[in-house]
Amino acid sequence: MSKPANQPANAEKAYSVHRSDLPLSCPTAEMALWDSHPRVYLPIEEAPAGRVICPYCGAVYTLVD
C-alpha cells in the first residue's frame, strides 16, 4: 500500500494497492487498529476497473499496477 506503516485504521477513505500487497484485506496489516472491524478479504484483482469498496467502513481500494 502507498501509506506509512502503523497508520490508524479507517483514517483514509481511498487507498492505492499494488499487486505485491495482495491478497487485500480491510483493515490491512499496516493499520494500527487492525481490529476496527472484522477483517474482510476483498477480491480487487477480479473487480471491474480494479476498484473495491470495503462493506464495513466504506474505504475505497484501487489497484494501480
Order of alpha helices (4+ residues) and beta strands (2+ residues): beta-beta-beta-beta-beta
